[in-house]
Amino acid sequence: MRGFQDIKVLRGVTHILAPRDPTVLLRLSEAELPLDGGVSEILASLVSGGLHDAQAKAAAFVVRGHTHPSGIFARLLGPSPRLVALSKGLARNLYAIAQHDVRVSDGTLAVVLCSAVSASGAPARFPALLKLDPAAALRTVMDKDPHTKRARVRLELDPHALQSNSASTQKCAFVRVVDPSAEFEMLVVDRQRRPEVVSHFWVGDFLGAKVVLDAPERTKRLYRSLLAGRNNVEPDLEVADLAKLDQIIAGTVVQASVNLDNLIENLPFSRSIRERIDTVVSRSLPDRVFDLDPVVSAQFNRRRTYQGDNGLRLSVEAAFSGMVHVEDIEKGTQKARRRKIWFETQTWKET
């Protein structure tokens, strides 16, 4: 989902959840949200920002049922969803939690159906859940739909604030699929917590989900995907650049935490090389900011293993990797490039 581009909001509904305000409490909209006056563009920008937020975490439903968020999102992903009715179910579920948890702030809940283009160019459709902060530039207005006369909650944008940060989200959820066999079913964001933490009430109590990748698993995926990315660009790098990349990978996996956005952006290579590495890494790691497991990191840094043409394989303890030397002897395209590999040893035995 992080690769989604050209995001558009197709339909939406907003509800007010204010258990701390006795004059408001729960205001449910009986009609869909008007998307004119810049509202559609602002919501699409918020969805795009959430999807590409470094704090977004992969999660999967653990509580399943027709009336639970998992069942509601399954219907939202289906054909011709009854958006108003389904969004009211989500709002009621969240309000019931907010009533008994003073840590849950008042806000506006927006349930929107979006379209996008995936990284492969395929069209995609997905529901997004946004808990909006109160903002003077994006006001919540309660009125009636002029056609159906039904009560509704709509958003009104201050035209003088179009060029500023007119709205922000406290928490988001973007559901890609509802399928127990999927590795992850959604991305969740909580900007009120440290990057490596998401609120239990938002993910566990409300969505009935859990974050799916722990520190050991992320560490394994980080190391393996960085190596896969390294091998993908290896034919197009000079030996000196390849050595830099190897050093960066070795240093990255021994850190306490990693921010993949910063890591990729600071790689000392061309944009195309950075993007190719990022594409490989992103296939294995939907999360972008996370802690690493020191025990797993230590295991990966014990040995260095190399492969060459015709089944050549060389493995050496990491402490002695300096005995292996690599030189370019022919430069050019991937097919034309050749390297000379030599190493120092007092013995050379066949086993």
C-alpha positions as CSV (number, residue, x, y, z in Angstrom):
1,M,0.0,0.0,0.0
2,R,2.9,2.3,0.5
3,G,3.5,2.4,-3.2
4,F,0.0,3.7,-4.0
5,Q,-0.1,6.8,-6.0
6,D,-2.8,9.1,-7.6
7,I,-5.0,8.6,-4.6
8,K,-8.6,9.9,-5.0
9,V,-11.5,10.0,-2.5
10,L,-14.6,8.5,-4.1
11,R,-17.1,8.6,-1.2
12,G,-17.0,9.5,2.4
13,V,-18.9,9.9,5.7
14,T,-18.0,11.8,8.8
15,H,-19.2,11.5,12.4
16,I,-18.5,13.5,15.5
17,L,-17.2,11.6,18.6
18,A,-17.1,13.9,21.6
19,P,-17.9,12.1,24.8
20,R,-16.2,14.9,26.9
21,D,-18.7,17.5,25.4
22,P,-22.2,16.9,26.8
23,T,-23.6,19.2,24.2
24,V,-22.4,17.0,21.3
25,L,-21.5,13.4,22.5
26,L,-22.1,11.2,19.4
27,R,-23.4,12.9,16.2
28,L,-23.9,10.4,13.5
29,S,-24.3,11.5,9.9
30,E,-27.3,10.1,8.0
31,A,-25.9,11.2,4.6
32,E,-22.7,11.0,2.7
33,L,-20.1,13.7,2.9
34,P,-20.1,16.4,0.1
35,L,-16.6,16.3,-1.5
36,D,-16.7,19.7,-3.1
37,G,-15.0,22.9,-2.0
38,G,-11.5,21.3,-1.7
39,V,-12.7,18.7,0.9
40,S,-11.9,15.8,-1.5
41,E,-8.4,17.1,-2.1
42,I,-7.6,17.6,1.6
43,L,-8.9,14.1,2.5
44,A,-6.9,12.6,-0.4
45,S,-3.8,14.4,0.9
46,L,-4.4,13.1,4.4
47,V,-4.8,9.5,3.1
48,S,-1.6,9.8,1.1
49,G,0.3,11.2,4.0
50,G,-0.9,8.4,6.3
51,L,0.0,5.6,3.8
52,H,3.5,7.1,3.3
53,D,4.0,7.9,7.0
54,A,7.1,6.3,8.4
55,Q,5.2,5.5,11.6
56,A,2.6,3.2,9.7
57,K,2.7,-0.3,11.0
58,A,1.4,-3.5,9.3
59,A,-1.4,-5.2,11.3
60,A,-3.9,-8.1,11.0
61,F,-7.3,-8.7,12.4
62,V,-7.5,-11.1,15.4
63,V,-11.1,-10.5,16.3
64,R,-13.4,-11.5,13.4
65,G,-17.2,-11.2,13.0
66,H,-20.0,-9.5,11.1
67,T,-20.4,-6.6,13.6
68,H,-16.7,-6.2,14.4
69,P,-14.5,-3.8,12.3
70,S,-13.1,-6.8,10.4
71,G,-16.6,-7.7,9.2
72,I,-17.5,-4.0,8.5
73,F,-14.3,-3.5,6.4
74,A,-15.0,-6.7,4.5
75,R,-18.3,-5.3,3.4
76,L,-16.7,-1.9,2.6
77,L,-14.3,-3.7,0.3
78,G,-17.2,-5.5,-1.4
79,P,-19.3,-4.2,-4.3
80,S,-21.7,-1.3,-3.7
81,P,-21.1,-0.9,0.1
82,R,-23.7,0.8,2.2
83,L,-21.2,3.4,3.3
84,V,-23.4,5.4,5.7
85,A,-24.7,2.4,7.6
86,L,-21.3,0.7,7.8
87,S,-19.5,3.8,8.9
88,K,-22.0,4.3,11.7
89,G,-21.1,0.9,13.0
90,L,-17.5,1.9,13.2
91,A,-18.3,5.2,14.9
92,R,-20.5,3.5,17.5
93,N,-17.8,0.9,18.3
94,L,-15.1,3.6,18.7
95,Y,-17.4,5.9,20.8
96,A,-18.2,3.0,23.2
97,I,-14.5,2.7,23.9
98,A,-13.9,6.5,24.1
99,Q,-16.7,6.8,26.7
100,H,-14.7,4.8,29.2
101,D,-11.2,5.8,28.3
102,V,-10.2,9.4,29.1
103,R,-7.1,9.0,27.0
104,V,-9.2,9.0,23.9
105,S,-9.6,12.6,22.7
106,D,-12.7,14.0,21.0
107,G,-12.5,14.3,17.2
108,T,-14.2,13.6,13.9
109,L,-14.1,10.2,12.4
110,A,-14.0,10.1,8.6
111,V,-14.7,6.8,6.7
112,V,-13.7,7.2,3.1
113,L,-13.5,4.9,0.1
114,C,-10.5,5.6,-2.1
115,S,-9.0,4.7,-5.4
116,A,-5.3,4.5,-6.2
117,V,-2.7,3.2,-8.7
118,S,-0.4,0.6,-7.3
119,A,3.4,0.5,-7.8
120,S,2.8,-2.0,-10.7
121,G,0.3,0.4,-12.4
122,A,-2.8,-1.7,-11.4
123,P,-5.9,0.1,-10.2
124,A,-6.7,-0.4,-6.5
125,R,-9.6,0.5,-4.2
126,F,-9.5,0.5,-0.4
127,P,-11.3,2.0,2.6
128,A,-9.5,4.5,4.9
129,L,-10.4,5.4,8.5
130,L,-9.2,8.9,9.7
131,K,-9.6,10.3,13.2
132,L,-9.2,14.0,12.5
133,D,-7.9,16.6,15.0
134,P,-10.1,19.7,15.4
135,A,-8.8,22.4,13.1
136,A,-10.0,25.9,12.5
137,A,-9.2,25.6,8.8
138,L,-11.2,22.4,8.4
139,R,-14.4,22.9,10.3
140,T,-17.0,20.3,11.2
141,V,-20.5,21.5,10.3
142,M,-23.8,19.8,11.3
143,D,-26.7,20.5,8.9
144,K,-29.1,18.6,6.7
145,D,-28.7,17.2,3.2
146,P,-30.6,19.6,0.9
147,H,-31.9,16.7,-1.2
148,T,-32.8,14.0,1.4
149,K,-33.3,16.4,4.4
150,R,-31.3,13.9,6.5
151,A,-29.0,15.1,9.2
152,R,-25.4,15.0,8.2
153,V,-21.9,15.9,9.4
154,R,-19.8,17.6,6.7
155,L,-16.4,19.3,6.5
156,E,-16.0,22.9,5.5
157,L,-12.7,24.2,4.3
158,D,-11.5,27.8,5.0
159,P,-10.4,29.0,1.5
160,H,-7.8,31.2,3.1
161,A,-6.1,28.2,4.6
162,L,-5.7,26.1,1.4
163,Q,-1.9,26.6,1.3
164,S,-1.4,25.7,5.0
165,N,-1.7,22.6,7.0
166,S,-5.5,22.7,7.1
167,A,-6.0,19.4,8.9
168,S,-4.2,16.6,10.6
169,T,-4.9,13.1,11.7
170,Q,-4.4,11.6,15.1
171,K,-4.9,8.0,14.0
172,C,-5.5,6.2,10.7
173,A,-6.2,2.8,9.3
174,F,-6.0,1.6,5.7
175,V,-7.3,-1.8,4.9
176,R,-6.0,-3.6,1.9
177,V,-7.8,-7.0,2.4
178,V,-9.8,-8.9,5.0
179,D,-8.2,-12.4,4.7
180,P,-6.8,-14.4,7.7
181,S,-4.3,-16.0,5.3
182,A,-2.8,-12.6,4.3
183,E,0.5,-11.7,5.8
184,F,-1.0,-8.3,6.8
185,E,-4.4,-6.8,6.2
186,M,-3.9,-3.1,6.9
187,L,-1.6,-0.3,7.8
188,V,-2.2,1.6,11.0
189,V,-0.9,4.9,12.2
190,D,-0.8,6.5,15.6
191,R,0.9,9.9,15.7
192,Q,0.3,10.4,19.4
193,R,2.8,7.7,20.3
194,R,6.5,7.1,19.7
195,P,7.2,5.8,16.2
196,E,7.6,2.2,17.3
197,V,4.4,2.2,19.4
198,V,0.7,2.2,18.5
199,S,-2.1,2.7,20.9
200,H,-3.6,-0.5,22.3
201,F,-7.1,1.1,22.3
202,W,-6.9,2.0,18.6
203,V,-5.5,-1.2,17.2
204,G,-6.5,-3.8,19.8
205,D,-9.6,-2.6,21.5
206,F,-11.2,-0.8,18.5
207,L,-10.0,-2.5,15.4
208,G,-9.6,-5.9,17.0
209,A,-6.2,-6.3,15.4
210,K,-2.5,-6.6,16.3
211,V,0.8,-5.5,14.8
212,V,2.1,-8.5,13.0
213,L,5.9,-8.0,12.8
214,D,8.0,-8.2,16.0
215,A,11.6,-7.0,16.4
216,P,13.3,-10.3,15.6
217,E,11.2,-10.8,12.5
218,R,11.8,-7.2,11.3
219,T,15.5,-7.6,11.9
220,K,15.6,-10.8,9.8
221,R,13.7,-9.1,7.0
222,L,15.8,-6.0,7.1
223,Y,19.1,-7.8,6.7
224,R,17.8,-10.2,4.0
225,S,16.1,-7.6,2.0
226,L,19.0,-5.2,2.2
227,L,21.2,-8.0,0.9
228,A,18.7,-8.7,-1.9
229,G,18.7,-5.0,-2.8
230,R,22.4,-5.0,-2.7
231,N,22.6,-7.9,-5.1
232,N,20.0,-6.3,-7.4
233,V,22.2,-3.2,-8.0
234,E,25.6,-5.0,-7.7
235,P,26.2,-5.2,-11.4
236,D,25.8,-1.5,-11.8
237,L,28.1,-0.4,-8.9
238,E,31.9,0.1,-9.0
239,V,33.8,-2.0,-6.4
240,A,34.4,1.1,-4.2
241,D,30.6,1.8,-4.1
242,L,29.8,-1.8,-3.5
243,A,32.2,-1.8,-0.5
244,K,30.4,1.3,0.8
245,L,27.1,-0.4,0.5
246,D,28.3,-3.5,2.3
247,Q,29.6,-1.3,5.1
248,I,26.3,0.5,5.4
249,I,24.3,-2.7,5.6
250,A,26.6,-4.2,8.3
251,G,26.3,-1.0,10.3
252,T,22.6,-0.7,9.9
253,V,21.6,-4.1,11.3
254,V,23.6,-3.5,14.6
255,Q,21.7,-0.3,15.4
256,A,19.0,-0.2,18.1
257,S,16.5,1.0,15.6
258,V,16.1,2.0,11.9
259,N,14.2,4.6,9.9
260,L,14.1,3.1,6.3
261,D,13.1,6.5,4.8
262,N,16.3,8.1,6.2
263,L,18.4,5.1,5.4
264,I,17.4,5.0,1.7
265,E,17.6,8.8,1.3
266,N,21.1,9.0,2.7
267,L,22.6,6.2,0.6
268,P,25.5,7.8,-1.4
269,F,24.3,6.6,-4.8
270,S,22.1,7.9,-7.6
271,R,18.3,8.2,-7.2
272,S,17.7,5.2,-9.5
273,I,20.0,3.0,-7.4
274,R,18.3,4.1,-4.2
275,E,14.9,3.5,-5.6
276,R,15.8,0.0,-6.8
277,I,17.1,-0.9,-3.3
278,D,14.0,0.6,-1.7
279,T,11.7,-1.4,-4.0
280,V,13.3,-4.7,-3.0
281,V,13.2,-3.8,0.7
282,S,9.6,-2.6,0.7
283,R,8.4,-5.9,-0.6
284,S,9.5,-7.5,2.7
285,L,9.0,-4.7,5.1
286,P,5.7,-2.7,5.1
287,D,7.0,-1.0,8.3
288,R,9.5,1.9,8.0
289,V,10.5,2.8,11.5
290,F,11.1,0.0,14.1
291,D,13.4,-1.4,16.7
292,L,15.9,-4.1,15.9
293,D,16.7,-7.2,17.9
294,P,20.4,-7.3,19.0
295,V,20.5,-11.1,19.3
296,V,19.3,-11.6,15.7
297,S,21.6,-8.8,14.5
298,A,24.6,-10.5,16.1
299,Q,23.8,-13.8,14.3
300,F,23.7,-12.1,10.9
301,N,27.1,-10.4,11.4
302,R,29.0,-13.6,12.3
303,R,29.8,-14.7,8.8
304,R,30.1,-13.2,5.3
305,T,29.1,-15.5,2.4
306,Y,29.8,-14.7,-1.2
307,Q,28.7,-16.3,-4.5
308,G,30.2,-16.0,-8.0
309,D,29.9,-17.6,-11.4
310,N,29.8,-21.3,-12.0
311,G,28.8,-22.3,-8.5
312,L,31.7,-20.4,-6.8
313,R,30.9,-19.9,-3.1
314,L,33.1,-18.5,-0.4
315,S,32.2,-18.1,3.3
316,V,34.4,-16.5,6.0
317,E,33.9,-15.3,9.5
318,A,33.0,-11.6,9.5
319,A,36.1,-10.7,11.6
320,F,38.3,-12.0,8.7
321,S,36.3,-10.6,5.8
322,G,39.2,-8.3,5.1
323,M,41.2,-11.2,3.6
324,V,38.8,-11.1,0.6
325,H,39.6,-8.5,-2.0
326,V,37.5,-7.4,-5.0
327,E,38.7,-5.5,-8.1
328,D,37.1,-4.4,-11.3
329,I,39.0,-5.7,-14.3
330,E,36.4,-4.8,-17.0
331,K,33.9,-2.0,-16.7
332,G,30.7,-1.5,-18.6
333,T,27.2,-2.9,-18.6
334,Q,26.0,-5.8,-16.5
335,K,26.9,-8.4,-19.1
336,A,30.3,-6.8,-19.8
337,R,31.5,-6.1,-16.3
338,R,34.0,-8.6,-14.8
339,R,35.6,-8.6,-11.4
340,K,38.7,-10.2,-10.0
341,I,38.3,-11.8,-6.5
342,W,41.4,-12.7,-4.6
343,F,42.1,-13.6,-1.0
344,E,45.1,-14.2,1.3
345,T,45.5,-17.5,3.0
346,Q,48.4,-19.7,4.3
347,T,46.5,-22.9,3.5
348,W,44.4,-24.0,0.6
349,K,42.8,-27.4,1.0
350,E,40.2,-29.2,-1.0
351,T,37.4,-30.8,1.2
